[in-house]
Amino acid sequence: MSKTTKVSKVMTGQVIVAEVNNSIQQIQDLFIEYDMHHIPVVNEGRVIGIISQTDLLKCYDKLMKSGDSVSADNVNSKYSVESVMTKKPISVAPVTSLATASDMMVEHHCHSLPVVEHGQIVGILTARDVVRFVAETED
């Protein structure tokens, strides 16, 4: 792997996004249907947050600890995408070096970075993308 490898070469370009008006159940369904772990939340194409499977797990955990039901109706009535997502996530540009992006992920303890160009989401870079790329380009 070259120090000059760009995020655009490694990122997932066909990014599935959510909006704040989606339900938690809809987010859960997207995670399962597309086998992903992070979903950027957008408003008119601009990233305003990101939600992860871990964020949903925290909701389920709170409900289970309180003895509450984790049914879809109960989860949707107690939590919204906006209340669960990480607001204003760190993002990178497609021309950012993979080394810089990886460093950002480590430094900020995050497993994904929305890739943004001219204010619009164009992809997502995940830890899984980086690991896959390194494994495929080993000498």
Steps between C-alpha positions, in 0.01 A plus 500: 500500500637837401500801733328686216204263466186714506179433690313495167684179404391316815163648604160350437348726236144368496417625846164428660379801698224574748307812589396620844138414427586130453396276788743295704331191354579625147864552600513151648356358177763684291780358717371149446408530132828658392732334757646829618596643835476879445248718318555869434198715580442773243284804441485600134815298430701665778626280783352604833572183695592134495334206672662166575389156606664577835270802537200269455649248741519774765128567453414131531725469805326788680160350429602152612661631821181687586291190434336670201410325177739523206216467253520718189205710619657564840845580359346737244289672766795557736779585254541700181782498249586854606524406868720197433733616222838662548449858389752679275726199440857543384521464123767487231529599135555245223851641445602450864780248533403163642778540758346827624149352507620191689679722750179700551303182564750385761538839665124559527405139580261471208453216254367700206535836333250652259673611180382845399567709189356849444282450807336183365557141609679296234596193702597353833833363617478230764757307697381197305585679172851578623565146626370350174715735290816425700434124483449516123814706437746316725837442342 
